[in-house]
Amino acid sequence: MTDTLLQALVTYGAALMFITAFLSCLAIPIPMSLVMLTGGALAATGDLSFTLVWALTLLGALLGDQAGYFLGRRGKGRLEAYANATYKRYQLWRKAQNHLDKWGVTGVFFSRWLVSPLGPYVNFAAGAASMRWVFFTASGVMGEIIWVTFYVGLGFVFADNLPLATAYAQESLRTLGAFMVMIAVTVVILNIAKRRRAVLS
């Protein structure tokens, strides 16, 4: 399936990037990271337009997020039945719920790129939990921009060595995620210290 999909990118180009990004955000098993790397590589060789690949992939991901959110909001019961149908889905569903319980709207942001396998289920869980749409959307947009820009850009830069790009991507995203978590924790600690000083003064 993967080889066929990657070959189809040459024929259908950015339009296929849009479709696959949309479907991947609805928990359809598509190797989207590899698809984006390949799209970037094809842009580097001149077979596709980088701008079009980036824009349509981002648009597909954003619309897929919205579809998943509203599916979760309007069909919570059926969604839970779907998630409980297999052990793997159940595990992802529970992890997504725990992820949102722990991180809240920030968890939506991280699930776009740092823990992307959870992303579709976070969409469903956010809708089922009636998370404020504006917060979900804002956090999702920021996360998807990082996800799409990083992978398409990496494919463009490492067009001649996609296996190296894949290894580099995984390590780089873990490092970036740890850095952002460190910043978030620092901000929280500073805010707590500021409030304590205000109480004591």
N, C-alpha and C positions, 0 to 999 in steps of 0.2 A: 504493500500500500504506500509506504513512504517513498519508494523509488518512483512509483507512478505519479504520485503527487508532485514530487520535485521536477519530474520531466514535464508535467502539465504547466508548471510555472513559466516555462519557456514559451509555451503556446498562448496561455491565457493571461500571463503577466499580472499586473497590479490588480485586475479584477478578481483573480483567484486569491490574491492576498487579502482582499476585503472579505470575501466569502469565508475563507478559512479562519481569519481572525474573529469574525462574528460567531461562527459555530464553536470555536474553541472556548469562547466565553460562556457557552451554554453547556459545557461539560461534554462536548463531543470530542472523543480522543484523537486529537490532531497534534503532531509534533511541531507546535507553532514556533518554538525557538529555532529549530532547524529550518523551517520554512522562511522565517525572517532573515536568518543568516544567508540562505540561498538567494533570497530576493535582493539583499544587499550586494552579494557577489555578482549577480546578473546585472545590477546597476553599474557596478565597477567596470564590467566588460562592455557596457554600452547597449546591452540587450534590452534593458528596461530603464525607465527614468527613475532616478533616486527619489526625487520629490514626489512623484506619483505613487511609488511603492510605499514611501513613508506615510503620506497623507491617507491613502486608502486603507492601509493596514491599521493606522490609528483610528480612522473612522469606523471601520468594522469592529474593532475592539470596544470602542465607546458605545456603539449601538448594541453590541452583544451584552455588555454590562447592564445597560438599561433594560434590555429584554429579560435578562436573568433576574434583575431586581423586581420587576413588575410581575414576573411569573411567581416569585416567592411571595410577593405581597397578596396576590389575588388567588393563589392556589396552594396555600400552605399545606392543607391536608393531603392533596394529591402529590405534592412535592415530597413530603415526608414518606409517603408510600413508595415513591420512585427511589428515594435514597435508601430505604430499608430493603430494597429488592435484592441487593447483593452486599456481601460483606465489605467489599472495597468502597462502594458508594456510601455505605453506612459510616465507615471510618472517616472518609473525607467530610461527610456531613457533620459528624460530631466534632472533628477537628476545626472545621470552619466556625461552628457555633462557639467553641471554646476560644478560638482566636478572636472573635468579635467580643466575647465577654471580657477577655483580658485587655484588648487594645482599643475597643470601641471604633470610632470612625478612622483613627490612625491605622487600624488593622486592615481597612479597605485599601489604603495607600500601599501598605507593605505586601498585601496579597496580589497586587498587580504585577510585581517584579521580583520581590525577594522570596516569597513562597507561592509562586505562580500556580503550582498544581492545585492549591486551595482556592484560587481566584474565582472560578465559576460557582463553587459552593458557597463562598463568601457572598457573592451576588445574591444567591437564593436566600441565604440566611439573613442577610441585611433586609431584604424585602419582607421575609416572614416575621422578622422582629420589629417591623415598621420603623426602621431607622429613617431619620429625616432625609428626604430625597435630596435636598440641596447639599447636605453634608456628604452623603454618599457620592453624589455626582462630582463635587469639587475634589474630594479625595481620590476618587477613581480616575479623573482626568489627569491629575498630577502624576499618579502612579503609572498610567498607561503611556504617558509621554516619555517617562524614563524607560519603560520596558521596550517600546517600539524603537525609540531613538537608539538605545544601546545596542539591540540585536541587529537592526538593519545597518546601523553605522559600523558595527563590528564586522559584519559580513562584507561590507564595502571595503574596509581597510585590509581584512585578511582574506580577500577573494581567492588567493592562490592556495590557502591552507585552512579550510573550514574546520577540520578536526582540532587544530590549534586554537581557532577562534572559540570553539565550544568549550574547551578546557579553560581558556582564559576567561570566558564569560562567567562560568560557575564560580571561579575563585574571586573574580572582581566583584560580583554581586554580593557575595558573602561579606567581603571586606567593606563594601559600601554600606551594607545593611548594619553591620556592627558599628560603623562610624556614626550612622544616623541614630541608632539606638543610644549610643553614648551621649550624643548631643541632646537627645530628648530627656534622658535621665538627668543630665547636668542642668538643663532648664528647670525641671521639676524640683531638684534639690535647691537651686537658687531661689525659686519662688517660695518654697517652704521656709527657707532661712529668712527671706525678706518679710514674710508674714509674722514670723516669730519675733523679729526685731521690732516690728510695728506694734505687736502686743505688749512687749516689754518696755517700750519707750513711753 
